């Protein structure tokens, strides 16, 4: 099972078992460019900073899906 952290790379998140849930959540929080080369090499924290999203909230929301 994947552990979601702020230093997790977006590309790894998109390959995880929660990718189907992660993509719509990331997009709903303003991250529309998940397929671009720059985004796939960013960490969750870096992507959140670039999109003015709270990284702790993002990690908490993603982690909640793993616990279900």
SULRAJO-V478617 format. One record per run of one state. SS is the DSSP state (A for helix, B for strand, O for the rest). FROM is the first residue (numbers start at 1). TO is the last residue. If there is no record, write none. Layout:
[[SS	FROM	TO] [SS	FROM	TO]]
This chain:
[[O	1	8] [B	9	9] [A	10	14] [O	15	18] [A	19	28] [O	29	36] [A	37	40] [O	41	42] [B	43	43] [A	44	50] [O	51	54] [A	55	67] [O	68	68]]
